[in-house]
Amino acid sequence: MTVCGRFPFCNSYKWFGETVLELGMNKPGGGGLRNYNVPNLPVVISRQSRVALPQQVGDELKRLILEGYFRPGSVLPSSRALCDALKVGRSTIIEAFEQLKSEGYLVASAGSATRVSENIPSAMPEAPLPDTHELRLNSLSDYANRVHKEALLYERTVEPEIPFYCWRIARDATPLREFKQLMSRFSLSAEQEMLLDYQEDPLGHRPLRDAISKYLEKSKGIKADPQQILIVTGLPQALNLISRIHLERGDLAVVEEPCYPPVRKGFESEGASTVSLRVDAEGLTVDNLLRAPSLRVRLVYLTPTHQFPTGSRLSLARRLNLLTWAGTSGAFIVEDEHDSEFTYGANPMPALKALDKLDSVIYIGNFAKVMFPSLSVAYMVLPRDLTGVYAKVRQYGSDAVPLPIQCALADFIQRGLLRKHIRRMQGIYEARRDVLLASLSWYFGDKVQIRGEHAGLHLYVRFETTLSDAEIVDRALQAGVGITPIAPYYAGLAPQSEFVLGFADLETAEIREGIRRLAEIIL
């Protein structure tokens, strides 16, 4: 940008493609800018920016007004003077002035100079002052302060060559093409006007709830009326609703030990206390809970079919005892079936909700592992007398799943495409699980314990080694292998040498090579 044009109170020069206007206002007295005694007021614009020039000029003048360089009632340079200094068209300056007038920063009348509004404070602080920062934090709610003290739930992870990450699905086998076709069909259909409006049903799109109801009865034995089903945007929203509706400060919630950390933290963010009950080969140990009926427990959260992260399966006896306890205590059981669509070899256990005669179970189903995580659709099967309050709390606290996605997903299920996709993925995942089991046996022999091979997309493994978890993880990453220790999932003292190995997103050759590299590190 060529630099030229000077006037008595302005110097203009070029710096790395930007024009900088320095307003020298060091002449006291008189009108206009000479009311100021400030040597330099920089205005920076750039022709390389994607922001339009009038907006750049307006933003810079607005900044100077808010920072107190242009005081209330003061006169701004004329539009001609500014356009000569900045080498922009006069229309650019006029457009910037008009925008600032509409926002209330500038005032002008016919035949008079443009002035800063008298209603603008003399200066605005750029950031909270040090002595007010603590006051601002203290003004937050108890909920916000509890959450603020926690670390982020999801941190960006290193992407190694062979990631045994349990949250991954087979990304090369997702039903994206079929789903995109259904999305396109609905966007061009006669229902387009309905898709563009706000959703009327607070529980979710009725055809999707109908489809889920039929799917659950056939695949899980759960007989749920569509009016009991609430569509949500994933597990976090489901847990948030459960926490807000059922828990208050001083209440108790029972979780598994080990447990998915966001569950525990979500309950505690509402001021509740969590009690962690140990998980063994038969799932959650419920004996202590059954022997303490006077304990004020409001919720019990568990993953009974494929416990996360240990892979245990809750035995039938414990399922029935837990349901009896819930029916007599008034507590609710939260059943999270995160990856139970995929089972291998053993006959699937009946869902707790399928056995629930007293309507004490809140069932959470999810399409993250069945289809793909970014779909962000889950559902809840609620006790009949709680659907109204859940629908209202959901409406108050968050938006619904976008209606076009719900429509396409309903059609995907109704056409039988979901069951077809599950059958296809069952074969893929079982083959990868078999290779992982065989590789662990081949390379580790009796130096490894395995659990959770009957279902899901991950295995629990315990290695016999003198290395610490941190040493194993670091050495594995150096060898291009990513594994996840289970220790962070414990609330209390965590055992060492326990890991989660996900196999869904790895080819069989990658699985064999990854386990070979781990054996070189650990043995």
N, C-alpha and C positions, 0 to 999 in steps of 0.2 A: 504494500500500500504506500503510495507516494505521500510524502509529508510536506505540507506547505501551509501558509496562512498563519499569521500571528495577529493578535490584537493586544491592547495595552495590559490586560490582566491575564493573558493566556500564553503558555508555551506548549507547542505540540511537537511530539517526536515519535519515531517508530522504534519498537522493541520486540524482536522475535515475531514479526507479522502482526503486531497489535498496535493500534494508535492510542497513545496515552496523552490525555489532556490534563495539564497541570494548571490549575486556576490560582494565579498569584493575587491574593487579596490582602495586601498589607498596607492599603491606604485608608487610614481612618477617616470617618466622617463622610458626608455626602450621601447620595442615594445608591441604589443597586447593590453590587457586591462589596462596595467599599465600606460597608458597615462592619465587615469582618476584618480580623487581624490574624489570619491564618495563611501561612506562606504557600502551602501546596495542598490541593485537593485533587487527587488523581481520578480520572474517569478512563476506564479501559474498555475498548471494544475490539472485536476481532472479526474480520471477514471470513476467516476459516471456520468459525463456529456455525453449528447447525441452528442456533437461535437467531431469529430474525433481528436485523439491526435496530428497528424501533424498540423491540423488547429489551435488547441489550442496553440501549441508551436509557430507557425508562427504569430498568433495574438499577443501573448505576446511580442515577439521580435519586431514586428512592432510597438507596443505601446511604447516600450522603445526607438526606433529610433525616433518616432515622438515627444516624450516628451524630446528629447535631451540628454538622458542618453548615447546613443551610437552616438557619433558625426560623421559627414560626414568624410569618409576616414578611420575611425578607424577599427581595426581588431576585429572580433568576436571570442569568444571561439571556439575551434575546435569541430567538430561534436562528436568525441569520448568523449571529456571532458563533453559536455552537456548531452550526453546520459548516462554517468556514474553518473552524478549528479542527473538527473531526473529519472533514472532507467527506461528508455524507450529504445526501440531498436534503433540502429543507423540509420536504414531505416526511422524511424520517423523523426529524426533530419534532415536527408538529404532531405526528401520530403518537410519539412518546409522551408529549405534553398532554394530549387529549386523554390518553389512557390514565395518566396520573391524576388528571382532573376528575375523571369518572370514579377513581378509587378514593378521592378525597384528599390527596396529598397537595394538590395545587389548586389555586383559584385565580380567575381572571375575568375581567369584564371588558366590554367593547372599548377600545381606545386606551386601555391601561396595560401596564406590564404584568407579566405572570409572576405571582407570588406564592410562597409556601403558605399553606393553610394555617390559620391561627390555632386550630384545634389539635395540631400535632405536638406531642410532648417535645421539650427542648432537646432531649437525647434519650435513646433507648439502649439499655445494656445489651452487650453482645451475648452474654451468657450469665447464668445465675451467679451472684456474688458469693465469694467463699463462705460468708457467714449465713447465707440463706440456703446453701446447698443441702445441708443436713436437715434444715427445717422442711425443705421440699420433700425429701425422702421420708421424713417422719409423718408427712401428711398423707402418704399412701395408705391404702387399706391393709389390714392384717394379711389378707390373702396375697396382695401384691408383694409385701415384704417377705413372706414365707417363700414365694416362688423366686423372688429376686436373689435370695441367698443360695439357691440351687444352681448347679452347673447346667449348661444346655443339655437337653435330652439326647440330641443327635449331633455328634461331631463328625466332621468330614474325615473319612478314613483313608489310609494309604491304599492305593490300588496296585496290589502285587500281580505278578504274572499268573499265579494260581490262587485265587481267593476262595477259601472254604468258608464263605460268609453265609450265616444261617438265614439272613433276611432276603437272600436272592432267590429268584425263580429262574426257570429256563427262559431267558430273555429272547432266545432265538426261536422259540416255539409258541409265543403268545398269539391269541386269536385276533390280532390287530386288524387284519384285512377284513374279516367277516364283520367285526364290530364297526369299522369305518363305513362299510357298505350300509349297515343298518342306520348309522347316524345320518348318512347322506339321504337315505330313503325318507327318514322322518323330517329332515330339513326341507324336503321338496313336497311333502305330503299336504293333504287338505287340513291337517291338524297344525299347520305352521302357526296360525294365530294363537292357538292355545299354548304352543311352545314358547311364544314370546312374552307371555303374560306372567304375573306372579302366580305361584302355586296356591291353589285353594285348599288342598287337603294338607293339614299340618303333619300328618303321619307319613306322607309321601305319596307318590304316584300309585293309584289304586291297582292298575294292571300289573305293576312290578310287585306289589305286595301279594296279589293273587298268585303270581308265578312263584314267588318265594314260598308261599304257604304250601302249594302243591309239591314243590321240590323238596321241602323239608319232610313232608309226610312220606314221600317215596324213598328218600335217601337216608333219613335219620329216624323215622318213626315218630316225628314230632307232629302232633295234631294241633295246629295253631290257626285260629281264625285270622284272616287278613287284618281285622281291626286290632289285633294284638301286635302287629308288626310295625316298627318305626324305622324308616330309612335315615341313616346318618352318614356323615362324611368320613367314616373310618373309626378305628378303635379309640383314638384320643377323644373324639367327640362323645362317643358312647360312655367312656369312663368319666368324662367331665359331667355329663348329665347325671350319671349314677351318684357321683360324689356330691353334687349340689342338691340332689333330691333326698338322699338318704343319710347324709353325714353332717354333723355339727361339731363344734368344739367339745371335746371330752368324750365323744363316741369312740367305739372300738371297731376296727375292721381287721379281719383275719386274712392274711395272704400266705402264699406258699414260701418256703425257704429251701432253695433259692427261688427268686421271682423276678419277672421283668421289672426293672427299676421304675419306669414311669407309672406303673400301677401304684406302688407304695407311695411314691412322691405325690401322685395325684390325690390320693386319699388324705395324706398328711397336709397338703396345701389347703384343705378345708378346715384344718385345725383338729382333725381326728387323730387318734393314735392307732398304729398298726401293730398287730401281734403276728409274728412269723411262726408258722408251724412247719416242722421238718417234713421233707418229702423223702420217702424210701421207695423200694421197688414196687410197692402197691399204691404209690401216689401219696396224697396228703394224709398225714397221721392225724386222725380226728379224735383219738381217745381222750386227750386232755380237754378238747372242746365239749365232748359229750358228757364229761364228768363235772363240768362247770356251768350248769344251766343258768346260774344267777349272773354270770358274766354279761355285761351290757354290750353284746356284740350286735352290730347292726347289719354287717355285710361279711360274707365269706367269698373271696375271689379265688378261683382256681381254673386250671387248664386240664381237665380230667382225662381226655382221650390221649393227648400227647403232651405231657407236662413240659412247659418251657422254663428252664433249658434242659432238664435232666432226661426228658423223654419217657418218664414213668407213665403208667396207665392206672388210673384209680380203679381199684377192685370193685366188684359188684356189691360186696358186703359193706364196704365203706360208703358207696354211693347211697345205698338204702338207709344206712344209719345217719348219714348227713342229712338226707331229705326228712327223716323223722324228726331229727333235732331242729331243723329249720321250721317245720310245721308247728312244733310246740313252743319254740322260743320267740317266734315272730320275726326272726331275722330273714334276710334274703341271701340267696346264693347267686353269685355271678359266674356263669359258665361261659368261658371264652374258648370257642372252638376255632383256633387260628389256622390250623393246617390239617384238620382231621379228615378232609375229603380223600386223602391219599392213605390207604392202608395196605399192608403187605403181609400175606401169609395168614396171620391170625384173624379170626372172625372179629368184626368191629363190635365194640361194647355199645350198649344203648346209651344215648345221650341222657344226662340228668333230666333235661327238660322233658324227654319222652317218658320218664318214670315219675314225673312230678304230678302228684294227685292233689296237692294242697296249694298249687299255684305260688310256690315260693322261689322259683328259679327265673332269673333274668338271663336269657340266652343271647350271646353275641356271635353272629356269623359275619364273615368277612370275605370279600372278593379279591383281596390283595394277593393271596397265594394262589387262588384258583385261576385268576385271570392275570392281573398285573397291578402292582402297588399304586401306580399313579392314577388308576381309575378312581381311587378315593371313595369307594362305596362300601358301606357295611350295613348291617341291619340288626335290630334288637327284637326278640320275642318277649313281650312284657306280660306280667300278670294282668288279668283282665281289668281289675279295678284301678290300675295305675296308668293306663294309656292316656287318659285325659291330661293328667298332670305332666307326664313326659312330653306330650305334644305341645303344651303351653310353654314349658320351660325351654324346649328346643326353639320355639318361635321367638321367645324373648332373647335368647342368648346367641343365636347364630343363624346363618342362612341355610337353606336346604341344599341338597345335592341338585345340581342343574338338571332341569326337567328333560332336555334332550338326551342326556346320559341315562336318566331313569327309563325313558321310553325305549331307547335302543337296548338297554339291558333286559327290560321286560320281554322284548321280542326275541332277544338272544336265548333266554331261558325257555320261552314258550315254543320256539321252533325246535327245541331239543339240542341246540348247539352247545349249551353248557355241559350237558351230560356227555355229548360226543367229545368235547374238548377234555373233560376230566378223564374219560376212558383212554384217550390218546396219551395224556400226560402221565397217567398211572403207569403205562408201559415204559415211558422214557425214564421216569423217576425210579421205578423199581430196578431197571437195569443199572442205573448209576449208583443206587444204594447197594446193589449186589457187588458191584466192582469195588466200592469203598470198603465193604465188609471183608471181601476177599483180600484186598490190599493190606488192610490193617492186620489181618491174620497172617498173611505171608511175611510181612516185614517186621511185625512186632511179636507175633506168637502169644505167649502167656504174659507178656509185658504190657498188655493193654486190657482194660475192662470196657465193655460196650453196653450201652443201654439205649432204648428208644428206637430200635430198628423196625418195630411193627407198624409205624405210621410216620407221617410228616415228611419234612424236607431236611432234617438234620439228625445227627447222632450225638449222643453224649459219650465221651471217651475219657478214660483216666489212665495216664501213662505211669509206669513205674520208672522213676528217674530221680536223680539228685539235683537236677537243674530247677531253678525257680521258674515261675510262670513268666516273669519279665524276661529272663534269659532265653526261654524257649520262643517267646513271641519275637524278640529282637533278632535272634539267629534265624528264625523262620523267614522274617521279612528280608533279611540279607540274602537268603536263598531263593527269594521270589515267591514265598508262600505266606498266605494270610490266614491266621487262625484266631479264634476268640476264646479267652479264658473265661471260666464260669465264676471266678472269685468275685467280680464286681456285682454279680446278681444276688449275693448274700447280704443280709442285713447284719448278721453277727459274724462270728469267727468263720472264715472261709477256708475250706480245704484247698490244698495246692494240687497241681498237675491234672486238673479237670478242665476239659475244653469242649466247645461246641464245634462240630464239623458239619457245615452245610454242603450238600452235594448237588443241588438242583441246577446250578448254572455252569457246571463243569462237564466237559466231555470225558468219556471213560479214560482216554489216554492221559488227560490232565490229572485225573484223580490218582491214577497209578503213579505218575511221576511226582505228584505232590506228596503222597505218602512215602515214597522212596526217599525224598529229600528230608522229610521229617524224621525218618528213621536214622538217617546219617547224623542228624542234629541231636536226637534224644538218647539213642542207645549208646 
